[in-house]
Amino acid sequence: MPLQFLVELAQKPLPLAVTCPRQLGHVTRLKAIGLIEATLALSHSRDRRTHAALVHHVTESGVREIMEATGHAPTPMRRCEPNSVGLTFLRFLEHADLPVIVTHDDERNIAARLLLGGLIHGAVDDVSGDARATVIRGLTAAGRAALSVRMRKDIAALRPRAHWEPVPGGLAASRELTTLPPHAPVMRHEAVHAMD
């Protein structure tokens, strides 16, 4: 059982979209033994592989398992901010084989907000009385743009920043790199002087 992955899940804001193949295997096993509540995006092909998962929460059994393994209760589960939940669901849909039928109440609410926002194509259907489902047919251009903007922001947040300052006593145009991350290549700058 991937116990370390379960402990890590309990510390993250949920819901969480999982798309890494190795982590998807962990999610599938944890869901099968009842330690987490998750929605799996299975492929429409015969092999029924899992392309993505949306982890909703760690179950009571999962919390007990964490307590037995670590000796203490996990920190109280944090919920994602409303905007983050929508982006998390979009990321889940991006990796799913479409169309997707959503029946989980939280997912239907998220899908309804995304439909109203014009980020996904789909419809809310009545399926036998009170049971309701949302059929999601795809992401709109606006939905894909929202994901790409979010991805750029995530990458920019991870990128180390350098601070440039003028060299004392030098030309105003010359600059010097004052902080370098340990893995950054050394950059050399040469000032070009005009001939008199």
Backbone hydrogen bonds, N-H to C=O, Kabsch-Sander energy under -0.5 kcal/mol:
donor,donor_aa,acceptor,acceptor_aa,energy
3,L,1,M,-2.2
6,L,2,P,-1.6
7,V,3,L,-2.4
8,E,4,Q,-2.2
9,L,5,F,-2.4
10,A,6,L,-1.9
11,Q,7,V,-0.6
11,Q,8,E,-0.9
12,K,8,E,-0.5
12,K,9,L,-1.3
14,L,78,R,-2.6
16,L,55,V,-1.8
18,V,53,A,-3.1
24,L,20,C,-2.5
25,G,21,P,-1.5
26,H,22,R,-1.4
27,V,23,Q,-2.7
28,T,24,L,-2.5
29,R,25,G,-2.0
30,L,26,H,-2.8
31,K,27,V,-2.6
32,A,28,T,-2.1
33,I,29,R,-1.8
34,G,31,K,-1.2
35,L,30,L,-2.6
36,I,30,L,-0.9
37,E,57,H,-3.0
38,A,36,I,-0.6
39,T,54,L,-2.3
41,A,52,A,-3.2
42,L,40,L,-1.0
43,S,49,R,-3.0
48,R,45,S,-1.0
51,H,41,A,-3.1
51,H,49,R,-0.6
52,A,41,A,-0.9
53,A,18,V,-2.0
54,L,39,T,-2.7
55,V,16,L,-2.8
55,V,53,A,-0.6
56,H,37,E,-2.9
56,H,54,L,-0.5
57,H,37,E,-1.3
59,T,35,L,-1.7
63,V,59,T,-2.2
64,R,60,E,-2.4
65,E,61,S,-2.3
66,I,62,G,-2.1
67,M,63,V,-2.4
68,E,64,R,-2.4
69,A,65,E,-1.9
70,T,66,I,-2.9
71,G,67,M,-2.1
80,C,14,L,-1.6
85,V,81,E,-2.2
86,G,82,P,-1.6
87,L,83,N,-1.9
88,T,84,S,-2.7
89,F,85,V,-2.4
90,L,86,G,-2.2
91,R,87,L,-2.4
92,F,88,T,-2.0
93,L,89,F,-2.5
94,E,90,L,-2.3
95,H,91,R,-0.9
95,H,92,F,-0.7
96,A,92,F,-0.6
96,A,93,L,-0.8
98,L,96,A,-0.6
100,V,136,I,-2.5
102,V,100,V,-0.6
102,V,134,T,-3.2
103,T,101,I,-0.5
108,R,104,H,-2.6
109,N,105,D,-2.2
110,I,106,D,-2.2
111,A,107,E,-2.9
112,A,108,R,-2.4
113,R,109,N,-1.9
114,L,110,I,-2.4
115,L,111,A,-2.6
116,L,112,A,-2.4
117,G,113,R,-2.0
118,G,115,L,-1.2
119,L,114,L,-2.7
120,I,114,L,-0.8
121,H,138,G,-3.2
123,A,135,V,-2.1
125,D,123,A,-0.6
125,D,133,A,-2.9
127,V,125,D,-0.6
127,V,131,A,-2.2
128,S,126,D,-0.6
131,A,128,S,-1.2
133,A,125,D,-2.1
134,T,102,V,-2.5
135,V,123,A,-3.0
136,I,100,V,-3.4
136,I,134,T,-0.6
137,R,121,H,-2.2
137,R,135,V,-0.6
138,G,121,H,-1.3
140,T,119,L,-2.0
144,R,140,T,-2.3
145,A,141,A,-2.3
146,A,142,A,-2.3
147,L,143,G,-1.8
148,S,144,R,-2.4
149,V,145,A,-2.6
150,R,146,A,-2.1
151,M,147,L,-2.6
152,R,148,S,-2.3
153,K,149,V,-2.2
154,D,150,R,-2.6
155,I,151,M,-2.6
156,A,152,R,-2.5
157,A,153,K,-2.1
158,L,154,D,-1.2
159,R,155,I,-1.3
164,W,162,A,-0.5
165,E,176,E,-1.4
167,V,174,S,-0.8
170,G,167,V,-2.1
174,S,171,L,-0.8
176,E,165,E,-1.4
178,T,163,H,-1.9
178,T,176,E,-0.7
184,A,181,P,-1.7
193,H,191,A,-0.6
